[in-house]
């Protein structure tokens, strides 16, 4: 019985050690902020906000699509 308890204890310690290792591995990564993904209103493609054109509620994958979208909505 004592052997079983010891096994469980070792298992718990190993699990906690593994979990802390997982956290360390994540924090070791270069801290890159999670980029906000936006969707092109014209073609529906997803892209990082920094690569997108437009702003506010309307984002576009390219200036061309921004122009196309506004041209389409004007008519
Ligand atoms: Zn597009």
PDB file of the backbone (N, CA, C, O) and the ligand in Angstrom, with CONECT records:
HET     ZN  A 101       1
ATOM      1  N   UNK A   1       0.844  -1.214   0.000  1.00  0.00           N
ATOM      2  CA  UNK A   1       0.000   0.000   0.000  1.00  0.00           C
ATOM      3  C   UNK A   1       0.869   1.249   0.000  1.00  0.00           C
ATOM      4  O   UNK A   1       0.598   2.209  -0.722  1.00  0.00           O
ATOM      5  N   UNK A   2       1.911   1.225   0.814  1.00  0.00           N
ATOM      6  CA  UNK A   2       2.824   2.369   0.889  1.00  0.00           C
ATOM      7  C   UNK A   2       3.520   2.580  -0.446  1.00  0.00           C
ATOM      8  O   UNK A   2       3.826   3.707  -0.837  1.00  0.00           O
ATOM      9  N   UNK A   3       3.763   1.467  -1.138  1.00  0.00           N
ATOM     10  CA  UNK A   3       4.427   1.517  -2.443  1.00  0.00           C
ATOM     11  C   UNK A   3       3.532   2.237  -3.458  1.00  0.00           C
ATOM     12  O   UNK A   3       4.007   3.015  -4.286  1.00  0.00           O
ATOM     13  N   UNK A   4       2.201   1.953  -3.371  1.00  0.00           N
ATOM     14  CA  UNK A   4       1.233   2.572  -4.270  1.00  0.00           C
ATOM     15  C   UNK A   4       1.174   4.077  -4.028  1.00  0.00           C
ATOM     16  O   UNK A   4       1.154   4.868  -4.972  1.00  0.00           O
ATOM     17  N   UNK A   5       1.146   4.461  -2.757  1.00  0.00           N
ATOM     18  CA  UNK A   5       1.113   5.886  -2.400  1.00  0.00           C
ATOM     19  C   UNK A   5       2.362   6.596  -2.929  1.00  0.00           C
ATOM     20  O   UNK A   5       2.300   7.721  -3.425  1.00  0.00           O
ATOM     21  N   UNK A   6       3.495   5.902  -2.807  1.00  0.00           N
ATOM     22  CA  UNK A   6       4.761   6.482  -3.281  1.00  0.00           C
ATOM     23  C   UNK A   6       4.702   6.673  -4.797  1.00  0.00           C
ATOM     24  O   UNK A   6       5.168   7.681  -5.327  1.00  0.00           O
ATOM     25  N   UNK A   7       4.122   5.687  -5.482  1.00  0.00           N
ATOM     26  CA  UNK A   7       3.988   5.768  -6.942  1.00  0.00           C
ATOM     27  C   UNK A   7       3.126   6.973  -7.334  1.00  0.00           C
ATOM     28  O   UNK A   7       3.455   7.713  -8.261  1.00  0.00           O
ATOM     29  N   UNK A   8       2.014   7.152  -6.607  1.00  0.00           N
ATOM     30  CA  UNK A   8       1.112   8.274  -6.875  1.00  0.00           C
ATOM     31  C   UNK A   8       1.845   9.594  -6.625  1.00  0.00           C
ATOM     32  O   UNK A   8       1.747  10.537  -7.410  1.00  0.00           O
ATOM     33  N   UNK A   9       2.584   9.635  -5.509  1.00  0.00           N
ATOM     34  CA  UNK A   9       3.328  10.848  -5.148  1.00  0.00           C
ATOM     35  C   UNK A   9       4.349  11.188  -6.239  1.00  0.00           C
ATOM     36  O   UNK A   9       4.470  12.340  -6.656  1.00  0.00           O
ATOM     37  N   UNK A  10       5.075  10.169  -6.690  1.00  0.00           N
ATOM     38  CA  UNK A  10       6.070  10.378  -7.758  1.00  0.00           C
ATOM     39  C   UNK A  10       5.368  10.859  -9.024  1.00  0.00           C
ATOM     40  O   UNK A  10       5.860  11.745  -9.722  1.00  0.00           O
ATOM     41  N   UNK A  11       4.206  10.259  -9.311  1.00  0.00           N
ATOM     42  CA  UNK A  11       3.423  10.659 -10.482  1.00  0.00           C
ATOM     43  C   UNK A  11       3.003  12.106 -10.405  1.00  0.00           C
ATOM     44  O   UNK A  11       3.116  12.839 -11.388  1.00  0.00           O
ATOM     45  N   UNK A  12       2.517  12.529  -9.252  1.00  0.00           N
ATOM     46  CA  UNK A  12       2.071  13.915  -9.051  1.00  0.00           C
ATOM     47  C   UNK A  12       3.248  14.875  -9.207  1.00  0.00           C
ATOM     48  O   UNK A  12       3.129  15.909  -9.865  1.00  0.00           O
ATOM     49  N   UNK A  13       4.394  14.525  -8.594  1.00  0.00           N
ATOM     50  CA  UNK A  13       5.586  15.384  -8.681  1.00  0.00           C
ATOM     51  C   UNK A  13       6.057  15.494 -10.136  1.00  0.00           C
ATOM     52  O   UNK A  13       6.399  16.576 -10.613  1.00  0.00           O
ATOM     53  N   UNK A  14       6.067  14.335 -10.837  1.00  0.00           N
ATOM     54  CA  UNK A  14       6.485  14.320 -12.238  1.00  0.00           C
ATOM     55  C   UNK A  14       5.544  15.179 -13.079  1.00  0.00           C
ATOM     56  O   UNK A  14       5.979  15.917 -13.963  1.00  0.00           O
ATOM     57  N   UNK A  15       4.250  15.070 -12.787  1.00  0.00           N
ATOM     58  CA  UNK A  15       3.251  15.852 -13.525  1.00  0.00           C
ATOM     59  C   UNK A  15       3.459  17.354 -13.294  1.00  0.00           C
ATOM     60  O   UNK A  15       3.442  18.151 -14.232  1.00  0.00           O
ATOM     61  N   UNK A  16       3.657  17.719 -12.021  1.00  0.00           N
ATOM     62  CA  UNK A  16       3.872  19.141 -11.681  1.00  0.00           C
ATOM     63  C   UNK A  16       5.152  19.674 -12.322  1.00  0.00           C
ATOM     64  O   UNK A  16       5.208  20.807 -12.799  1.00  0.00           O
ATOM     65  N   UNK A  17       6.190  18.809 -12.318  1.00  0.00           N
ATOM     66  CA  UNK A  17       7.478  19.196 -12.922  1.00  0.00           C
ATOM     67  C   UNK A  17       7.295  19.386 -14.429  1.00  0.00           C
ATOM     68  O   UNK A  17       7.827  20.328 -15.017  1.00  0.00           O
ATOM     69  N   UNK A  18       6.533  18.472 -15.044  1.00  0.00           N
ATOM     70  CA  UNK A  18       6.280  18.543 -16.492  1.00  0.00           C
ATOM     71  C   UNK A  18       5.490  19.798 -16.843  1.00  0.00           C
ATOM     72  O   UNK A  18       5.764  20.471 -17.836  1.00  0.00           O
ATOM     73  N   UNK A  19       4.477  20.099 -15.980  1.00  0.00           N
ATOM     74  CA  UNK A  19       3.644  21.290 -16.204  1.00  0.00           C
ATOM     75  C   UNK A  19       4.479  22.570 -16.112  1.00  0.00           C
ATOM     76  O   UNK A  19       4.337  23.475 -16.935  1.00  0.00           O
ATOM     77  N   UNK A  20       5.364  22.633 -15.084  1.00  0.00           N
ATOM     78  CA  UNK A  20       6.203  23.825 -14.903  1.00  0.00           C
ATOM     79  C   UNK A  20       7.175  23.969 -16.069  1.00  0.00           C
ATOM     80  O   UNK A  20       7.515  25.080 -16.474  1.00  0.00           O
ATOM     81  N   UNK A  21       7.619  22.830 -16.604  1.00  0.00           N
ATOM     82  CA  UNK A  21       8.517  22.834 -17.763  1.00  0.00           C
ATOM     83  C   UNK A  21       7.796  23.390 -18.990  1.00  0.00           C
ATOM     84  O   UNK A  21       8.368  24.146 -19.776  1.00  0.00           O
ATOM     85  N   UNK A  22       6.535  23.002 -19.135  1.00  0.00           N
ATOM     86  CA  UNK A  22       5.729  23.484 -20.264  1.00  0.00           C
ATOM     87  C   UNK A  22       5.608  25.006 -20.201  1.00  0.00           C
ATOM     88  O   UNK A  22       5.740  25.688 -21.217  1.00  0.00           O
ATOM     89  N   UNK A  23       5.355  25.531 -19.001  1.00  0.00           N
ATOM     90  CA  UNK A  23       5.207  26.971 -18.802  1.00  0.00           C
ATOM     91  C   UNK A  23       6.521  27.684 -19.121  1.00  0.00           C
ATOM     92  O   UNK A  23       6.533  28.727 -19.774  1.00  0.00           O
ATOM     93  N   UNK A  24       7.648  27.093 -18.639  1.00  0.00           N
ATOM     94  CA  UNK A  24       8.966  27.678 -18.896  1.00  0.00           C
ATOM     95  C   UNK A  24       9.258  27.731 -20.387  1.00  0.00           C
ATOM     96  O   UNK A  24       9.789  28.720 -20.892  1.00  0.00           O
ATOM     97  N   UNK A  25       8.903  26.646 -21.093  1.00  0.00           N
ATOM     98  CA  UNK A  25       9.151  26.571 -22.530  1.00  0.00           C
ATOM     99  C   UNK A  25       8.413  27.685 -23.250  1.00  0.00           C
ATOM    100  O   UNK A  25       8.904  28.252 -24.225  1.00  0.00           O
ATOM    101  N   UNK A  26       7.225  27.984 -22.749  1.00  0.00           N
ATOM    102  CA  UNK A  26       6.429  29.031 -23.372  1.00  0.00           C
ATOM    103  C   UNK A  26       7.027  30.418 -23.100  1.00  0.00           C
ATOM    104  O   UNK A  26       7.064  31.277 -23.980  1.00  0.00           O
ATOM    105  N   UNK A  27       7.498  30.616 -21.846  1.00  0.00           N
ATOM    106  CA  UNK A  27       8.021  31.935 -21.490  1.00  0.00           C
ATOM    107  C   UNK A  27       9.401  32.173 -22.123  1.00  0.00           C
ATOM    108  O   UNK A  27       9.835  33.315 -22.280  1.00  0.00           O
ATOM    109  N   UNK A  28      10.094  31.052 -22.489  1.00  0.00           N
ATOM    110  CA  UNK A  28      11.403  31.182 -23.127  1.00  0.00           C
ATOM    111  C   UNK A  28      11.299  31.709 -24.560  1.00  0.00           C
ATOM    112  O   UNK A  28      12.251  32.280 -25.091  1.00  0.00           O
ATOM    113  N   UNK A  29      10.145  31.512 -25.171  1.00  0.00           N
ATOM    114  CA  UNK A  29       9.945  31.976 -26.538  1.00  0.00           C
ATOM    115  C   UNK A  29      10.069  33.498 -26.602  1.00  0.00           C
ATOM    116  O   UNK A  29       9.665  34.192 -25.670  1.00  0.00           O
ATOM    117  N   UNK A  30      10.620  34.012 -27.683  1.00  0.00           N
ATOM    118  CA  UNK A  30      10.669  35.472 -27.805  1.00  0.00           C
ATOM    119  C   UNK A  30       9.263  36.052 -27.703  1.00  0.00           C
ATOM    120  O   UNK A  30       8.334  35.615 -28.382  1.00  0.00           O
ATOM    121  N   UNK A  31       9.141  37.036 -26.846  1.00  0.00           N
ATOM    122  CA  UNK A  31       7.801  37.562 -26.580  1.00  0.00           C
ATOM    123  C   UNK A  31       7.286  38.353 -27.777  1.00  0.00           C
ATOM    124  O   UNK A  31       7.612  39.523 -27.978  1.00  0.00           O
ATOM    125  N   UNK A  32       6.468  37.661 -28.557  1.00  0.00           N
ATOM    126  CA  UNK A  32       5.870  38.295 -29.714  1.00  0.00           C
ATOM    127  C   UNK A  32       4.390  38.474 -29.394  1.00  0.00           C
ATOM    128  O   UNK A  32       3.694  37.482 -29.174  1.00  0.00           O
ATOM    129  N   UNK A  33       3.895  39.692 -29.362  1.00  0.00           N
ATOM    130  CA  UNK A  33       2.491  39.880 -29.041  1.00  0.00           C
ATOM    131  C   UNK A  33       1.608  39.193 -30.083  1.00  0.00           C
ATOM    132  O   UNK A  33       1.899  39.223 -31.279  1.00  0.00           O
ATOM    133  N   UNK A  34       0.537  38.581 -29.614  1.00  0.00           N
ATOM    134  CA  UNK A  34      -0.377  37.895 -30.532  1.00  0.00           C
ATOM    135  C   UNK A  34      -1.018  38.947 -31.437  1.00  0.00           C
ATOM    136  O   UNK A  34      -1.710  39.862 -30.991  1.00  0.00           O
ATOM    137  N   UNK A  35      -0.751  38.767 -32.733  1.00  0.00           N
ATOM    138  CA  UNK A  35      -1.235  39.748 -33.709  1.00  0.00           C
ATOM    139  C   UNK A  35      -2.743  39.598 -33.915  1.00  0.00           C
ATOM    140  O   UNK A  35      -3.266  38.489 -34.022  1.00  0.00           O
ATOM    141  N   UNK A  36      -3.403  40.702 -33.967  1.00  0.00           N
ATOM    142  CA  UNK A  36      -4.839  40.718 -34.209  1.00  0.00           C
ATOM    143  C   UNK A  36      -5.104  40.389 -35.678  1.00  0.00           C
ATOM    144  O   UNK A  36      -4.569  41.042 -36.574  1.00  0.00           O
ATOM    145  N   UNK A  37      -5.928  39.378 -35.915  1.00  0.00           N
ATOM    146  CA  UNK A  37      -6.240  38.984 -37.282  1.00  0.00           C
ATOM    147  C   UNK A  37      -7.513  39.698 -37.742  1.00  0.00           C
ATOM    148  O   UNK A  37      -8.502  39.775 -37.013  1.00  0.00           O
ATOM    149  N   UNK A  38      -7.460  40.205 -38.943  1.00  0.00           N
ATOM    150  CA  UNK A  38      -8.619  40.895 -39.503  1.00  0.00           C
ATOM    151  C   UNK A  38      -9.005  40.205 -40.823  1.00  0.00           C
ATOM    152  O   UNK A  38      -8.213  39.466 -41.408  1.00  0.00           O
ATOM    153  N   UNK A  39     -10.221  40.461 -41.265  1.00  0.00           N
ATOM    154  CA  UNK A  39     -10.737  39.795 -42.459  1.00  0.00           C
ATOM    155  C   UNK A  39     -10.968  40.838 -43.542  1.00  0.00           C
ATOM    156  O   UNK A  39     -11.558  41.891 -43.299  1.00  0.00           O
ATOM    157  N   UNK A  40     -10.493  40.526 -44.734  1.00  0.00           N
ATOM    158  CA  UNK A  40     -10.703  41.422 -45.864  1.00  0.00           C
ATOM    159  C   UNK A  40     -12.190  41.436 -46.203  1.00  0.00           C
ATOM    160  O   UNK A  40     -12.793  40.389 -46.439  1.00  0.00           O
ATOM    161  N   UNK A  41     -12.762  42.608 -46.223  1.00  0.00           N
ATOM    162  CA  UNK A  41     -14.195  42.736 -46.496  1.00  0.00           C
ATOM    163  C   UNK A  41     -14.518  42.416 -47.950  1.00  0.00           C
ATOM    164  O   UNK A  41     -15.662  42.119 -48.292  1.00  0.00           O
ATOM    165  N   UNK A  42     -13.516  42.479 -48.784  1.00  0.00           N
ATOM    166  CA  UNK A  42     -13.732  42.267 -50.206  1.00  0.00           C
ATOM    167  C   UNK A  42     -13.649  40.787 -50.585  1.00  0.00           C
ATOM    168  O   UNK A  42     -14.544  40.269 -51.252  1.00  0.00           O
ATOM    169  N   UNK A  43     -12.584  40.108 -50.166  1.00  0.00           N
ATOM    170  CA  UNK A  43     -12.398  38.709 -50.567  1.00  0.00           C
ATOM    171  C   UNK A  43     -12.499  37.740 -49.399  1.00  0.00           C
ATOM    172  O   UNK A  43     -12.537  36.529 -49.616  1.00  0.00           O
ATOM    173  N   UNK A  44     -12.544  38.236 -48.173  1.00  0.00           N
ATOM    174  CA  UNK A  44     -12.768  37.374 -47.016  1.00  0.00           C
ATOM    175  C   UNK A  44     -11.527  36.689 -46.474  1.00  0.00           C
ATOM    176  O   UNK A  44     -11.639  35.831 -45.598  1.00  0.00           O
ATOM    177  N   UNK A  45     -10.352  37.040 -46.966  1.00  0.00           N
ATOM    178  CA  UNK A  45      -9.115  36.411 -46.497  1.00  0.00           C
ATOM    179  C   UNK A  45      -8.726  36.997 -45.133  1.00  0.00           C
ATOM    180  O   UNK A  45      -8.943  38.180 -44.870  1.00  0.00           O
ATOM    181  N   UNK A  46      -8.154  36.159 -44.283  1.00  0.00           N
ATOM    182  CA  UNK A  46      -7.698  36.613 -42.971  1.00  0.00           C
ATOM    183  C   UNK A  46      -6.223  36.978 -43.057  1.00  0.00           C
ATOM    184  O   UNK A  46      -5.439  36.268 -43.687  1.00  0.00           O
ATOM    185  N   UNK A  47      -5.847  38.082 -42.426  1.00  0.00           N
ATOM    186  CA  UNK A  47      -4.454  38.516 -42.432  1.00  0.00           C
ATOM    187  C   UNK A  47      -4.168  39.340 -41.180  1.00  0.00           C
ATOM    188  O   UNK A  47      -5.083  39.901 -40.577  1.00  0.00           O
ATOM    189  N   UNK A  48      -2.873  39.410 -40.784  1.00  0.00           N
ATOM    190  CA  UNK A  48      -2.535  40.222 -39.615  1.00  0.00           C
ATOM    191  C   UNK A  48      -2.911  41.687 -39.839  1.00  0.00           C
ATOM    192  O   UNK A  48      -2.777  42.225 -40.938  1.00  0.00           O
ATOM    193  N   UNK A  49      -3.383  42.307 -38.768  1.00  0.00           N
ATOM    194  CA  UNK A  49      -3.852  43.697 -38.872  1.00  0.00           C
ATOM    195  C   UNK A  49      -2.774  44.626 -39.404  1.00  0.00           C
ATOM    196  O   UNK A  49      -3.075  45.592 -40.105  1.00  0.00           O
ATOM    197  N   UNK A  50      -1.491  44.334 -39.068  1.00  0.00           N
ATOM    198  CA  UNK A  50      -0.395  45.199 -39.507  1.00  0.00           C
ATOM    199  C   UNK A  50      -0.185  45.145 -41.023  1.00  0.00           C
ATOM    200  O   UNK A  50       0.366  46.071 -41.618  1.00  0.00           O
ATOM    201  N   UNK A  51      -0.641  44.020 -41.648  1.00  0.00           N
ATOM    202  CA  UNK A  51      -0.502  43.883 -43.099  1.00  0.00           C
ATOM    203  C   UNK A  51      -1.752  44.354 -43.838  1.00  0.00           C
ATOM    204  O   UNK A  51      -1.781  44.387 -45.068  1.00  0.00           O
ATOM    205  N   UNK A  52      -2.784  44.719 -43.074  1.00  0.00           N
ATOM    206  CA  UNK A  52      -4.058  45.048 -43.699  1.00  0.00           C
ATOM    207  C   UNK A  52      -4.173  46.542 -44.004  1.00  0.00           C
ATOM    208  O   UNK A  52      -3.501  47.378 -43.400  1.00  0.00           O
ATOM    209  N   UNK A  53      -5.045  46.843 -44.960  1.00  0.00           N
ATOM    210  CA  UNK A  53      -5.372  48.224 -45.291  1.00  0.00           C
ATOM    211  C   UNK A  53      -6.730  48.544 -44.658  1.00  0.00           C
ATOM    212  O   UNK A  53      -7.512  47.653 -44.327  1.00  0.00           O
ATOM    213  N   UNK A  54      -6.972  49.803 -44.509  1.00  0.00           N
ATOM    214  CA  UNK A  54      -8.258  50.225 -43.960  1.00  0.00           C
ATOM    215  C   UNK A  54      -8.152  50.484 -42.473  1.00  0.00           C
ATOM    216  O   UNK A  54      -7.114  50.931 -41.985  1.00  0.00           O
ATOM    217  N   UNK A  55      -9.223  50.204 -41.753  1.00  0.00           N
ATOM    218  CA  UNK A  55      -9.237  50.448 -40.328  1.00  0.00           C
ATOM    219  C   UNK A  55     -10.648  50.443 -39.787  1.00  0.00           C
ATOM    220  O   UNK A  55     -11.623  50.371 -40.536  1.00  0.00           O
ATOM    221  N   UNK A  56     -10.738  50.521 -38.471  1.00  0.00           N
ATOM    222  CA  UNK A  56     -12.041  50.514 -37.826  1.00  0.00           C
ATOM    223  C   UNK A  56     -12.749  49.188 -38.040  1.00  0.00           C
ATOM    224  O   UNK A  56     -12.227  48.141 -37.658  1.00  0.00           O
ATOM    225  N   UNK A  57     -13.917  49.217 -38.639  1.00  0.00           N
ATOM    226  CA  UNK A  57     -14.707  47.999 -38.837  1.00  0.00           C
ATOM    227  C   UNK A  57     -14.412  47.354 -40.180  1.00  0.00           C
ATOM    228  O   UNK A  57     -14.771  46.197 -40.399  1.00  0.00           O
ATOM    229  N   UNK A  58     -13.760  48.086 -41.089  1.00  0.00           N
ATOM    230  CA  UNK A  58     -13.532  47.574 -42.436  1.00  0.00           C
ATOM    231  C   UNK A  58     -12.046  47.442 -42.717  1.00  0.00           C
ATOM    232  O   UNK A  58     -11.323  48.434 -42.806  1.00  0.00           O
ATOM    233  N   UNK A  59     -11.601  46.187 -42.857  1.00  0.00           N
ATOM    234  CA  UNK A  59     -10.190  45.911 -43.173  1.00  0.00           C
ATOM    235  C   UNK A  59     -10.111  45.223 -44.523  1.00  0.00           C
ATOM    236  O   UNK A  59     -11.043  44.535 -44.938  1.00  0.00           O
ATOM    237  N   UNK A  60      -8.990  45.417 -45.204  1.00  0.00           N
ATOM    238  CA  UNK A  60      -8.807  44.844 -46.532  1.00  0.00           C
ATOM    239  C   UNK A  60      -7.399  44.288 -46.673  1.00  0.00           C
ATOM    240  O   UNK A  60      -6.466  44.760 -46.022  1.00  0.00           O
ATOM    241  N   UNK A  61      -7.250  43.263 -47.543  1.00  0.00           N
ATOM    242  CA  UNK A  61      -5.947  42.625 -47.727  1.00  0.00           C
ATOM    243  C   UNK A  61      -5.034  43.509 -48.576  1.00  0.00           C
ATOM    244  O   UNK A  61      -3.812  43.367 -48.533  1.00  0.00           O
ATOM    245  N   UNK A  62      -5.621  44.409 -49.335  1.00  0.00           N
ATOM    246  CA  UNK A  62      -4.826  45.284 -50.191  1.00  0.00           C
ATOM    247  C   UNK A  62      -5.582  46.582 -50.433  1.00  0.00           C
ATOM    248  O   UNK A  62      -6.796  46.652 -50.247  1.00  0.00           O
ATOM    249  N   UNK A  63      -4.853  47.597 -50.846  1.00  0.00           N
ATOM    250  CA  UNK A  63      -5.475  48.885 -51.155  1.00  0.00           C
ATOM    251  C   UNK A  63      -6.458  48.740 -52.312  1.00  0.00           C
ATOM    252  O   UNK A  63      -7.462  49.445 -52.403  1.00  0.00           O
ATOM    253  N   UNK A  64      -6.125  47.792 -53.195  1.00  0.00           N
ATOM    254  CA  UNK A  64      -6.976  47.540 -54.361  1.00  0.00           C
ATOM    255  C   UNK A  64      -8.360  47.047 -53.920  1.00  0.00           C
ATOM    256  O   UNK A  64      -9.386  47.496 -54.429  1.00  0.00           O
ATOM    257  N   UNK A  65      -8.362  46.120 -52.970  1.00  0.00           N
ATOM    258  CA  UNK A  65      -9.632  45.590 -52.482  1.00  0.00           C
ATOM    259  C   UNK A  65     -10.399  46.639 -51.691  1.00  0.00           C
ATOM    260  O   UNK A  65     -11.630  46.656 -51.704  1.00  0.00           O
ATOM    261  N   UNK A  66      -9.676  47.510 -51.005  1.00  0.00           N
ATOM    262  CA  UNK A  66     -10.326  48.591 -50.266  1.00  0.00           C
ATOM    263  C   UNK A  66     -11.069  49.498 -51.264  1.00  0.00           C
ATOM    264  O   UNK A  66     -12.212  49.895 -51.041  1.00  0.00           O
ATOM    265  N   UNK A  67     -10.379  49.808 -52.365  1.00  0.00           N
ATOM    266  CA  UNK A  67     -10.944  50.654 -53.402  1.00  0.00           C
ATOM    267  C   UNK A  67     -12.154  49.958 -54.057  1.00  0.00           C
ATOM    268  O   UNK A  67     -13.199  50.573 -54.271  1.00  0.00           O
ATOM    269  N   UNK A  68     -11.986  48.678 -54.364  1.00  0.00           N
ATOM    270  CA  UNK A  68     -13.068  47.902 -54.990  1.00  0.00           C
ATOM    271  C   UNK A  68     -14.308  47.873 -54.108  1.00  0.00           C
ATOM    272  O   UNK A  68     -15.434  48.036 -54.578  1.00  0.00           O
ATOM    273  N   UNK A  69     -14.072  47.661 -52.812  1.00  0.00           N
ATOM    274  CA  UNK A  69     -15.187  47.567 -51.868  1.00  0.00           C
ATOM    275  C   UNK A  69     -15.940  48.886 -51.804  1.00  0.00           C
ATOM    276  O   UNK A  69     -17.170  48.907 -51.838  1.00  0.00           O
ATOM    277  N   UNK A  70     -15.205  49.979 -51.713  1.00  0.00           N
ATOM    278  CA  UNK A  70     -15.851  51.294 -51.610  1.00  0.00           C
ATOM    279  C   UNK A  70     -16.550  51.658 -52.919  1.00  0.00           C
ATOM    280  O   UNK A  70     -17.601  52.299 -52.908  1.00  0.00           O
ATOM    281  N   UNK A  71     -15.968  51.250 -54.041  1.00  0.00           N
ATOM    282  CA  UNK A  71     -16.574  51.507 -55.343  1.00  0.00           C
ATOM    283  C   UNK A  71     -17.888  50.744 -55.463  1.00  0.00           C
ATOM    284  O   UNK A  71     -18.881  51.260 -55.977  1.00  0.00           O
ATOM    285  N   UNK A  72     -17.873  49.498 -54.975  1.00  0.00           N
ATOM    286  CA  UNK A  72     -19.053  48.629 -55.034  1.00  0.00           C
ATOM    287  C   UNK A  72     -20.169  49.193 -54.143  1.00  0.00           C
ATOM    288  O   UNK A  72     -21.343  49.164 -54.513  1.00  0.00           O
ATOM    289  N   UNK A  73     -19.792  49.701 -52.976  1.00  0.00           N
ATOM    290  CA  UNK A  73     -20.790  50.196 -52.028  1.00  0.00           C
ATOM    291  C   UNK A  73     -21.366  51.557 -52.421  1.00  0.00           C
ATOM    292  O   UNK A  73     -22.437  51.946 -51.954  1.00  0.00           O
ATOM    293  N   UNK A  74     -20.655  52.262 -53.269  1.00  0.00           N
ATOM    294  CA  UNK A  74     -21.132  53.576 -53.705  1.00  0.00           C
ATOM    295  C   UNK A  74     -22.326  53.419 -54.650  1.00  0.00           C
ATOM    296  O   UNK A  74     -23.279  54.196 -54.617  1.00  0.00           O
ATOM    297  N   UNK A  75     -22.237  52.379 -55.497  1.00  0.00           N
ATOM    298  CA  UNK A  75     -23.289  52.171 -56.503  1.00  0.00           C
ATOM    299  C   UNK A  75     -24.569  51.596 -55.874  1.00  0.00           C
ATOM    300  O   UNK A  75     -25.551  51.361 -56.578  1.00  0.00           O
TER     301      UNK A  75
HETATM  302 ZN    ZN A 101      -9.002  41.056 -50.280  1.00  0.00          ZN
END
